[in-house]
């Protein structure tokens, strides 16, 4: 029998859940085959008041007519004295959704207090089997990997419908959305013919419940986030209201605000070089056994090896701070003129603005120093190389104080209008979608350098890398300050050196350098779509339904991109006050990086830019949106100024079936989807070069067209082996269109450097890459609110887009149209008929070409996912409030790249696991989650991160707690990264450390009230 307080707790749950936006999608938004067989034993009713459920995707093609098998079943509750709320409720909702779906899905829902108890959508999704969060994404962009594939391989939808995502060059940043507007997030791992295509790894559906699914009332929530690194606070608030004018008409609205104030500190061991033979001779007692005897090193013996010894030749001490604001809202209305008809509209808007994201870097190189002394013995790495971890150096190579501002905007809005009619036999629905997104990235860098001269520069220091153990890290620099801006006169390097100024017009007198440069990228995407669906249901038949539909979709991707010049900046305004000590120098890395240097200068950035803003436009040019002269000769201009439009005509049909075999109900569907695409690209091609920097007149627009069709079959089968045991199998094909900014249709010829032309060959005929997938899932719903499941999958990917650089393939005989003369292959070199005269003797210019192709060899991704989730309410006394789960995902990648090397997909761990435990009573709840993923590979990303590398295995412990003060007021507390884990990259051997990132712990307190 319930106690008085328990009855009060039920009333409180009613109030909380009645006002919240996170309620269940009604029956009309459910899939037509989402239940156990009609003759299965009825489940016991849920004891608690109606709770939010993980809604199935609200794609109208997945809605239902009056099919006796289409009503979502409840999950049996344990007993009359257990109220399902909070953590228990959210996990029960996820189980219910998984069991009700015909497809293979997983997901998460609100905890009943109007929140996902995680920092953002991406952090929440990492709890789902098969999902890995990319923590290398800076600024909490929260991109994810799904089923062993990078984020851009997944399709992001809202209520089951595609929308304009705020993408730039990779996956959509999930950090651009405030999770408070969503009722649930469902990952469809085996999309059917009626689902939105493009999710090669699956579809991630962000769900906003429609108006008539919500109960009358409102709520308000206030939160305060504290980031321990730098003692940074970030407030947030959400308000929402749901108004039911009648049983047939309702409206809702919710608005969420969050201040962002996040900091990350990084040590980048950017490059490693080998001691020269002369340096080995100077340190023969330490290095002589690792070098062969030579004129440069007569004391060397090569007794151990002749391959030499590595040392760290550039270190970067780096902090990034992301201050800004995130506004997200959703609203909608729904009208039900009769029992068979619904008409609704749902919209959302999100605007993430981080205009003053700052990056502070101290960059010191050691490869051209006059004296380099090893202070430790070489250690043998796993790959046979040797490295010295401790060095002293004098006259360091061009120490740099680099300060960079990265203005970020991630904005999106969308509106879906939906109408549906359904009766016992027919269902007709239609959706009209309009959405638009914007992603802006405007980086501006101001660097002051202490140059190396023939007499040195006086900069010296000591570095101990710690061999991967950051507690042993040590770094010191002198003199202090190492870098100064106190130079009275600055001279521009000229059009051949467009970003730099020096303190002397002659190379011999240069001891200081100022460099101002930047990269600006802007992308606007638009999606307009109309789709319709019709379904005919049959009773008492093996064929339970026929469903067909169509969709017309217009996608427009408009890109702008610039690199800027320092021409015209007002260097006469520079003085010694331009530089200051880094604002993060005194608490860098939260004190966890051993002994770091505080001799770290950064610019007073806004003051400096205000003083330097150019007043002169380069002849024939123009200013970028940030107000600096554009470098038209830089490849970014022709690469990233284009318009890419894709129009899609889509049709599908699927048959639904259900029959018994030996007392086992078999159900599912088979379908076929056809997509026809017409792709048009308007790109820039440089036909001349005005002066050295160039002008817009040097380019003409070239239009490319590409057409293709895709036939995408799908089949899924569900066998109800018992009322608690389900077996699902699926086979389907899908594809992913090339991301417009990752590839170029135009051939780009770079300016020659030391006798070498860089050549990027355009390929306007690139096709999407395809996947044939097989899925199998066995699910045992062993007890109320419990599941034990295992799933396996295989994805065979063909036509994957890859880069090739083999001169035997990329050295066309006639390159006169590109201004490169005729070309010939000489060994592994592509040589031009043009002659380079800048060296000791005239030699042919070399052409280093690269290009993108759909590679012939397939890549296969296989995986295994295990999920255990249980409530322990069968235990006696206080132990009955316990519950938790464990999930594990294994991923394996096989195949060859275009060059014949073993295939790998960057950012994918072989092993990923979550351990979840909670304790929840009527008054309070406590949850602990530990996530761990094994090491994974990262590809080289250029000069900023160095060579290809691996990320060390990492585990993180998070805590969530809640307390119900009264029927209408609740408090919650969340703590993230209690283990204070550090993300570490290394190259081949953990002792050859390449990078370490530290975010520190984060704490959030939240108060919520309903009315």
C-alpha positions, -999 to +999 in steps of 0.1 A: +000+000+000+013+034-009+025+058+018+011+093+020+045+106+007+045+082-022+010+094-032+024+129-030+053+118-051+029+106-078+011+139-078+045+157-081+054+135-111+021+144-127+028+181-123+064+178-135+055+157-165+023+174-173+041+207-178+072+195-195+076+194-232+091+160-231+060+138-235+051+110-258+044+113-294+008+101-299-003+070-317-006+087-351+032+093-351+041+057-344+053+031-370+027+008-383+045-023-369+058-013-335+044-039-312+046-075-301+020-098-317-016-092-309-020-125-291+010-118-268+002-116-231-009-082-220+016-062-200+007-049-165-001-012-165+024+014-157+020+026-121+033+061-125+014+089-143+019+092-180+056+097-187+076+110-216+086+081-239+113+079-265+091+087-295+096+068-327+107+090-356+079+113-366+085+109-403+050+108-418+060+077-438+063+059-405+028+068-392+000+044-389-035+036-398-057+016-374-035-015-374-041-038-344-004-044-343+005-007-343-003+004-308+028+008-286+030-016-258+038-007-222+067-021-203+054-040-173+062-022-141+075-040-110+049-033-084+024-008-070+048+009-048+075+018-073+070+051-092+089+053-125+105+087-127+139+102-131+168+079-142+146+048-139+120+064-162+144+075-188+159+040-191+125+024-191+114+047-219+145+038-240+137+001-235+100+006-245+110+025-276+135-002-287+110-030-281+082-012-300+102-003-330+103-026-360+138-014-370+170-019-349+172+012-328+187+027-296+181+060-279+179+082-249+151+103-234+146+130-208+150+119-172+115+133-164+129+166-150+130+183-184+167+175-191+193+152-205+218+150-176+248+156-198+267+186-210+253+185-246+236+162-271+268+145-281+278+137-245+244+122-239+246+101-270+279+085-260+258+064-235+242+046-265+259+013-277+278+020-309+283+057-303+317+074-296+321+111-289+350+129-306+367+149-278+393+163-302+365+185-315+374+218-298+349+241-282+325+212-272+312+209-308+304+173-298+306+154-330+301+117-328+311+084-345+283+059-351+290+022-356+326+026-364+321+054-389+329+092-386+300+116-379+295+128-415+285+092-424+253+096-402+221+114-412+208+140-388+171+146-388+145+164-367+112+145-362+123+121-389+128+147-416+160+161-431+168+197-424+196+222-432+225+214-408+250+240-397+280+222-412+312+236-425+334+208-437+326+178-414+297+165-393+271+188-379+282+201-345+257+187-319+269+214-295+250+239-317+217+227-301+204+230-266+190+196-256+162+212-236+140+215-267+141+178-275+119+150-260+142+122-271+170+112-295+166+080-314+193+063-334+179+042-363+206+017-370+187-001-398+168+026-419+139+012-439+128+023-474+106+050-459+134+066-439+155+096-450+185+082-469+221+094-464+228+077-431+254+052-441+261+044-404+225+052-393+200+081-387+202+102-356+167+117-350+163+147-327+126+146-316+104+175-306+070+163-294+040+178-311+015+201-293-013+177-286+011+153-269+018+178-242-002+185-211-014+219-199+011+240-180+045+255-180+079+252-165+110+273-158+145+261-152+177+279-141+211+264-142+247+274-134+277+256-149+311+259-133+342+249-153+370+242-128+397+250-153+400+288-150+371+290-125+347+299-153+309+302-147+282+298-173+245+304-164+216+291-184+178+292-183+148+275-200+111+284-200+083+266-217+046+266-218+020+242-233-016+254-237-045+231-246-074+252-259-094+220-262-089+183-268-085+192-305-062+222-305-030+230-286+001+252-289+035+250-272+067+270-270+100+266-253+130+289-252+164+280-238+195+301-232+230+290-222+261+310-216+292+292-229+324+298-210+346+268-217+384+265-217+408+238-229+445+237-223+469+218-245+505+207-248+514+200-284+547+182-290+543+193-326+573+177-342+602+154-336+635+156-356+668+136-356+700+151-341+723+159-370+757+141-373+774+173-361+752+175-330+759+138-324+796+146-326+792+174-300+774+149-277+793+117-287+792+102-253+754+101-254+747+098-291+778+083-307+765+047-306+734+057-327+751+072-357+776+058-383+811+070-384+814+099-408+833+131-415+807+150-396+809+126-367+843+108-365+835+098-329+803+080-339+805+042-338+770+030-348+773+003-322+736+003-313+721+016-346+729+039-374+694+054-377+700+083-354+680+096-324+649+118-322+642+148-300+612+171-297+619+200-322+588+221-316+567+226-285+534+245-284+518+256-251+482+264-260+450+275-244+416+280-260+387+298-244+352+297-258+330+325-244+296+330-261+259+324-261+235+297-272+199+305-279+176+276-289+138+275-291+109+254-304+073+261-310+043+244-325+006+241-329-016+211-336-053+209-346-074+177-346-106+186-364-119+151-360-108+117-348-092+109-382-074+141-391-045+159-376-029+191-389+002+205-372+032+227-375+065+225-355+095+248-358+128+253-342+156+279-341+191+277-327+218+303-327+252+296-312+275+326-312+311+325-300+326+357-316+355+359-292+369+324-290+405+330-282+436+308-288+468+316-270+500+299-282+536+299-273+555+282-301+592+274-297+613+254-322+645+236-314+656+223-348+679+252-358+694+260-325+732+267-322+736+244-292+714+213-285+724+191-256+707+158-246+702+155-209+689+119-209+699+086-225+681+076-257+652+052-251+641+025-275+606+029-289+583+000-298+589+006-335+627+005-332+634+042-332+652+060-304+643+092-287+659+116-261+632+131-239+653+157-221+672+185-239+688+219-233+690+244-261+703+278-269+693+303-296+659+287-301+644+287-336+621+317-341+601+317-308+566+329-315+539+345-294+507+337-314+473+350-305+443+339-325+407+349-325+382+325-339+348+339-344+322+311-346+286+312-356+264+281-359+228+289-367+199+269-380+161+271-382+134+249-396+097+245-399+077+213-407+040+216-416+022+182-414-012+169-422-025+134-418-057+115-423-062+079-410-090+055-405-092+017-401-079+011-436-062+042-451-036+066-439-025+096-460+000+122-448+021+150-462+049+172-449+063+205-462+098+214-449+117+246-450+150+251-432+182+272-434+215+271-416+247+291-414+282+282-402+308+309-399+345+305-389+366+336-390+401+331-377+425+360-373+461+355-361+486+380-348+521+367-342+553+383-329+585+364-335+620+365-321+640+357-352+671+336-354+701+354-369+737+345-378+746+355-342+717+336-326+688+353-308+697+347-271+667+325-265+674+294-245+656+267-225+652+232-211+626+207-221+617+174-206+588+157-223+582+132-195+580+104-220+543+105-219+540+110-182+529+146-178+538+147-141+575+146-153+570+173-178+594+203-174+598+234-196+617+267-190+625+296-213+648+326-210+652+356-211+619+367-196+600+381-215+612+360-244+593+380-270+587+418-273+567+441-296+588+471-288+600+478-324+597+514-336+595+507-374+581+478-393+586+470-430+562+449-451+577+418-467+559+427-500+536+408-524+560+378-523+557+377-485+522+391-481+515+383-444+547+395-427+564+427-414+600+430-401+620+454-380+645+458-409+641+461-447+671+437-451+673+401-442+706+406-424+691+431-399+659+413-391+655+402-354+618+407-350+588+397-372+551+405-371+528+382-390+491+389-395+471+363-413+437+346-412+413+322-427+376+330-431+350+304-440+313+309-444+287+283-455+249+288-459+227+258-465+190+256-474+166+227-477+132+229-492+112+196-494+077+182-499+068+147-493+036+126-493+028+091-481-001+067-485-007+034-467-034+007-471-037-017-442-052-052-443-067-073-415-065-110-412-039-113-439-002-122-443+001-089-461-007-063-434+000-032-453+012-015-485+030+018-481+043+042-508+055+077-509+075+104-527+097+133-518+111+163-537+140+180-521+161+210-530+195+214-512+217+245-517+252+247-502+268+282-507+304+285-496+327+315-492+364+313-482+393+337-480+429+340-468+439+375-459+470+397-464+487+420-440+489+447-466+480+482-453+479+475-416+489+505-395+522+493-380+530+528-369+506+522-340+525+492-326+542+497-292+556+476-264+522+473-248+508+451-276+521+420-257+513+408-222+517+376-202+492+349-213+460+351-192+462+314-187+499+312-177+494+310-140+469+282-139+478+263-171+466+227-173+451+230-138+486+223-124+486+188-139+513+194-165+544+191-143+564+223-145+554+244-175+567+279-185+550+311-175+574+330-198+545+331-223+535+362-242+502+369-260+487+399-277+462+423-262+442+412-291+412+435-295+434+465-287+460+454-312+435+448-340+418+481-335+452+498-339+462+477-369+430+477-390+440+486-425+428+518-442+441+509-477+428+484-501+453+466-523+449+478-559+424+457-577+414+438-546+388+441-518+385+436-481+372+404-464+343+404-440+368+410-412+381+440-429+415+428-442+428+425-478+420+393-495+447+371-510+433+361-544+464+341-552+458+318-523+441+286-532+414+291-506+398+317-528+392+293-557+386+263-535+360+276-512+339+301-532+312+281-549+276+271-550+266+234-548+230+226-555+214+191-554+178+184-564+164+151-554+133+132-567+126+102-545+100+075-545+096+044-523+073+015-517+072-012-491+051-043-482+044-052-446+038-087-435+029-108-405+024-145-401+030-174-377+055-203-382+053-230-356+037-207-330+063-180-337+051-147-350+072-134-379+067-098-390+085-070-408+086-054-443+105-053-475+109-022-496+126-004-524+136+033-525+148+051-556+166+084-555+174+105-586+198+134-580+209+163-602+239+181-589+251+215-601+283+232-590+292+268-599+329+271-590+357+296-597+385+288-620+416+311-621+425+321-657+450+349-649+469+365-621+469+403-617+502+412-601+512+388-573+482+389-550+456+389-577+421+402-580+385+390-586+390+397-623+414+367-625+385+342-621+356+330-641+327+309-631+326+273-643+295+252-641+296+214-636+267+191-637+264+155-624+234+132-624+230+098-608+203+075-596+204+051-566+182+020-561+181+012-524+164-020-513+157-029-477+143-058-458+137-064-422+124-094-402+113-096-366+107-130-350+088-129-317+104-161-303+084-155-271+067-125-254+101-115-240+125-127-267+129-109-301+152-116-330+156-089-356+174-091-389+179-064-416+196-060-449+196-027-468+216-004-490+222+033-485+247+060-496+263+093-486+268+122-510+302+139-510+305+167-485+308+198-508+338+214-489+359+184-487+364+181-524+369+204-554+357+201-590+383+227-601+420+220-607+441+243-586+477+252-594+497+265-564+525+291-566+559+274-570+580+269-539+617+260-543+611+246-578+579+226-569+544+233-582+516+219-560+487+207-582+452+197-569+433+180-596+396+186-596+371+159-601+336+171-608+325+135-615+328+122-579+299+099-570+284+091-536+298+062-518+275+032-511+271+007-483+255-027-482+246-035-446+236-066-427+223-064-391+212-090-366+199-083-331+187-107-304+169-089-275+157-105-243+133-084-222+140-107-193+120-087-167+101-054-164+123-025-174+151-049-182+169-059-214+198-081-224+207-077-261+234-085-285+236-070-320+261-076-349+265-057-381+285-055-412+288-026-437+306-030-470+314+004-483+322+009-520+333+040-539+348+056-508+364+089-518+401+089-513+432+110-520+458+098-545+492+113-552+510+087-573+528+106-600+523+076-624+486+083-623+487+121-619+513+133-644+494+141-676+517+146-706+503+179-716+498+205-689+502+236-710+466+247-703+476+248-666+508+268-673+530+239-665+543+229-700+546+192-708+551+167-681+570+134-679+574+107-653+609+102-641+610+075-614+587+087-587+589+123-599+566+143-622+589+167-641+579+197-661+595+211-693+597+244-674+632+250-659+638+261-623+668+285-621+666+293-584+690+265-573+726+258-577+720+245-612+690+247-635+666+218-630+631+209-643+603+221-622+586+193-602+548+189-601+534+174-569+499+165-578+471+151-557+434+144-565+402+127-552+388+095-567+361+070-558+384+041-549+378+007-563+387-014-533+359-018-507+362-013-470+343-035-446+332-024-411+321-051-387+309-047-352+293-063-322+272-044-296+261-058-262+236-041-239+226-050-204+201-029-185+183-039-153+163-025-124+169-043-092+135-037-076+132-074-068+158-069-040+146-065-005+144-032+014+165-002+003+183-023-023+152-023-045+160+013-056+191+002-074+194-001-111+220+002-139+234-012-170+265-020-191+270-017-228+299-025-250+307-020-286+334-037-307+344-024-341+367-039-367+377-023-401+392-043-429+402-036-465+428-016-485+431+020-494+438+033-530+475+030-523+472-006-511+477+002-474+456-013-447+424+007-444+417+027-412+390+052-403+403+080-381+387+086-348+372+051-343+380+030-313+380-007-315+364-010-280+339+013-262+320+006-230+297+023-205+290+012-170+259+029-155+246+026-119+218+045-102+200+046-069+166+063-069+139+068-042+108+088-041+127+119-029+161+117-046+181+100-073+219+094-078+235+081-110+271+073-119+283+067-154+318+056-164+327+057-201+359+042-215+371+038-251+403+022-263+430+039-283+422+051-319+440+066-349+439+101-361+450+112-395+476+140-400+459+174-400+488+196-412+512+218-394+489+225-364+488+189-351+518+172-368+520+137-382+495+108-381+491+097-345+470+077-320+449+087-290+455+069-258+427+049-241+406+072-218+380+068-192+357+094-176+334+092-146+302+114-145+277+119-117+241+131-117+218+137-087+184+151-082+162+160-052+125+168-052+119+197-028+081+197-033+054+187-058+065+215-082+102+222-074+132+200-080+169+205-077+197+186-095+235+185-095+257+171-122+295+166-122+315+157-153+349+141-156+353+134-119+383+113-128+400+145-141+410+125-172+434+139-198+432+132-235+467+122-248+479+116-284+511+098-293+529+086-324+533+048-325+546+046-289+530+063-259+564+076-249+565+096-281+538+120-269+523+144-295+495+162-277+477+163-243+444+181-238+429+190-204+394+202-199+392+197-161+360+190-142+327+206-148+298+210-123+262+221-129+234+229-105+199+232-117+166+243-102+133+235-120+097+246-112+064+239-129+033+260-130 
